[in-house]
């Protein structure tokens, strides 16, 4: 049976949870639909994270990203939802999701949503 799109993200235990290291993914073939016109939007997504206790399994990430293919979503909304879903599934030390959407109507859109488990430092002054 062929794979089907899914919103479920599988995880596995971090094999090196005692250290910080970065995992980076690039998805050059992301698609969703424009919620206003129904036309396809194409994007290149970059996901970077520093795992804590869990890592994301690649096939489930692929099927998760594929699940947006027939959904209408604004660029800002879909980028932030991917960020939220990954944070919920992984509980990472930090994470960044960048959606680089192809030119549409003469405008290219890049949306970056970040997460950092560590509290932000207060500026000295």
GISULMO-V855153 format. One line per field, one symbol per residue. phi: phi as a letter, one per 20 degrees, with the letter a starting at -180 (. if undefined). A space follows every 50 residues. Layout:
# GISULMO-V855153
phi = ???
This chain:
# GISULMO-V855153
phi = .ffcfbeedecbfffcfecebddcccdecfcbdffedmffddbdddccbd fdecceeffffffffffegddebfgfffffffgffffffdlffbbccddd efgcmncedcdcddbcfffffefer
